[in-house]
Amino acid sequence: MQKIFLAIIGALVIFSLGMVSLYETNVNLTQEKKGETKLKDNVNDITVLDMEGNEVKMSSFNGKVLLILNVASYCGYTKQYKGLEAMYKNYKDKGLEILAFPCNDFGNQEPNSNEEIQNFCSANYGVTFKLFDKIKVKGDEKSPLFERLTNNSVTGQGEIAWNFEKFVVDKKGKIVARFKSGVDADAKQLKDTVLAELNK
């Protein structure tokens, strides 16, 4: 009788250990599944087009700090080009790249062609930082880059509200900060963020 009792106890112990192992496996699988659906916070896997239609991999900017923004030629914030160009000249040798993406999503304020945009920026503001192909930054046709910038685990989710919204990306392609349109290149909070990343 004692042997039968011990056998039953042993079987129950083995069963319990098996259940614990099964539980741990399910927890790990659940965590892995959550990991798969976690919002990405890095732009390195994305490819964009420059103004000549050439593909540019975002990973090609690794080692640089990026300030990415949507721009327009006939916006109340268009004058920010001046401050952005000054920032670029001050910090480009330290590793800053400014990537500007024209869009016509807000008030028809960028109806021009790529060539006209380039000429406008050069003639009026002496822009020398990189300008890219005109894109959509909201809605169903939103570019993959701006889909990531506005939907990530660092700065959260939310459509761009207007032209000249800004995103800071670190030297490894990770999104680190987002600034609304009214925050210009001279704003302390933006400068401090860019400098902090440049000095890492």
C-alpha positions in Angstrom: 0.0 0.0 0.0 2.8 2.3 0.9 4.5 1.6 -2.5 1.3 2.5 -4.3 1.0 5.7 -2.3 4.6 6.7 -3.1 4.0 5.9 -6.8 1.0 8.1 -6.8 2.9 10.9 -5.1 5.8 10.5 -7.7 3.4 10.6 -10.6 1.8 13.8 -9.2 5.2 15.5 -8.8 6.1 14.6 -12.4 2.8 15.9 -13.6 3.2 19.1 -11.7 6.7 19.7 -13.1 5.3 19.1 -16.6 2.5 21.6 -16.1 5.1 24.2 -14.9 7.2 23.6 -17.9 4.2 23.9 -20.2 3.1 27.2 -18.5 6.6 28.7 -18.9 6.6 27.7 -22.6 3.2 29.4 -23.1 4.4 32.5 -21.3 7.6 32.7 -23.5 5.5 32.2 -26.7 3.1 35.0 -25.6 6.1 37.3 -24.9 7.6 36.5 -28.3 4.2 37.1 -30.0 4.0 40.5 -28.2 7.5 41.2 -29.4 6.5 40.6 -33.0 3.7 43.1 -32.8 5.8 45.7 -30.9 6.0 49.0 -32.8 9.3 49.6 -34.5 11.4 52.6 -33.4 14.1 52.4 -36.0 14.1 53.7 -39.7 17.1 51.7 -41.0 15.0 49.3 -43.0 13.2 52.0 -45.0 14.2 53.3 -48.5 13.2 56.8 -49.7 13.6 58.6 -53.0 15.7 61.7 -53.6 14.6 64.6 -55.8 16.1 62.8 -58.9 14.2 59.6 -58.2 17.2 57.7 -56.9 16.6 55.2 -54.0 18.3 56.2 -50.8 18.5 53.7 -47.9 18.0 55.3 -44.5 20.7 53.0 -43.2 23.2 54.8 -45.4 23.0 57.7 -42.8 24.2 55.5 -40.0 26.8 57.4 -37.9 24.9 60.7 -38.5 22.2 62.4 -36.4 19.2 63.1 -38.5 16.6 65.9 -38.3 13.7 64.8 -40.5 10.8 67.1 -41.4 8.0 67.7 -43.9 8.3 71.0 -45.6 6.3 73.3 -47.9 7.1 76.5 -49.9 4.0 78.5 -49.1 3.4 78.0 -45.4 3.6 80.3 -42.5 6.5 78.2 -41.2 8.4 78.3 -44.5 10.7 81.0 -43.1 12.1 78.2 -40.8 14.3 77.2 -43.8 16.6 80.0 -42.8 17.2 78.7 -39.2 17.4 75.1 -40.4 20.1 76.0 -42.9 22.0 77.9 -40.2 21.7 74.8 -37.9 23.0 72.6 -40.7 26.0 74.7 -41.4 26.8 74.9 -37.7 26.6 71.2 -37.0 27.1 69.3 -40.3 30.8 68.8 -39.6 29.8 67.2 -36.2 27.6 64.7 -38.0 24.2 66.4 -38.5 22.1 65.7 -41.6 18.8 67.5 -42.2 16.4 65.5 -44.5 13.5 67.6 -45.8 10.5 66.0 -47.5 8.1 68.4 -49.3 4.4 67.5 -49.1 1.2 69.1 -50.3 -1.0 67.6 -47.6 -1.8 70.8 -45.8 -3.6 73.7 -47.4 -2.2 73.1 -50.9 1.0 74.8 -49.7 3.4 72.8 -51.8 2.0 72.5 -55.3 5.4 72.8 -57.0 7.4 70.2 -58.8 10.7 68.9 -57.3 12.7 71.1 -59.6 10.7 74.2 -58.6 11.0 73.3 -54.9 14.8 73.0 -55.3 15.0 76.3 -57.0 12.8 78.0 -54.5 14.8 76.8 -51.5 18.1 77.7 -53.1 17.1 81.1 -54.3 15.2 82.2 -51.2 17.0 80.5 -48.3 20.3 79.2 -49.7 19.3 75.6 -48.6 22.2 73.1 -48.9 20.8 70.3 -46.8 19.1 67.3 -48.5 15.7 67.7 -50.1 13.8 64.6 -51.1 11.0 63.6 -53.4 7.6 65.1 -52.6 5.5 62.6 -50.6 2.3 62.1 -48.6 2.8 62.3 -44.8 -0.8 61.4 -43.7 -3.7 59.2 -44.8 -3.7 55.9 -46.7 -0.8 57.0 -49.0 1.5 58.0 -46.2 5.1 57.3 -47.0 6.7 54.3 -45.1 9.2 56.7 -43.5 6.5 59.0 -42.1 4.4 56.0 -41.1 7.2 54.9 -38.9 8.0 58.4 -37.6 4.3 58.9 -36.5 3.7 55.3 -35.3 6.5 54.0 -33.1 7.3 52.9 -29.6 9.3 56.0 -28.7 7.3 59.1 -29.7 4.0 57.2 -29.9 1.2 57.4 -32.5 -0.4 60.4 -34.1 -0.8 62.0 -37.5 1.3 65.0 -38.4 -0.8 68.2 -37.9 1.0 70.6 -40.2 4.1 71.4 -42.2 7.5 71.5 -40.6 7.0 68.9 -38.0 10.4 67.5 -36.9 11.8 64.2 -35.8 15.3 63.5 -34.4 16.9 60.1 -35.2 20.1 59.0 -33.6 23.3 57.6 -35.2 21.9 54.1 -35.3 18.6 55.0 -36.9 16.5 55.0 -33.8 13.8 57.6 -33.4 14.5 59.7 -30.3 12.2 62.8 -30.3 9.4 64.6 -32.1 8.7 68.3 -32.2 5.6 70.2 -33.5 5.7 72.7 -36.3 6.1 75.7 -34.1 9.4 74.5 -32.7 12.0 76.1 -34.9 15.7 75.5 -35.3 16.6 78.1 -32.6 14.4 76.4 -30.0 16.4 75.3 -27.0 14.7 72.0 -26.6 15.4 71.0 -30.2 19.0 72.2 -30.1 19.7 70.4 -26.9 18.3 67.2 -28.2 20.3 67.4 -31.4 23.5 68.3 -29.6 23.0 65.5 -27.0 22.8 63.0 -29.8 25.8 64.5 -31.7 27.9 64.2 -28.5 27.1 60.5 -27.9 
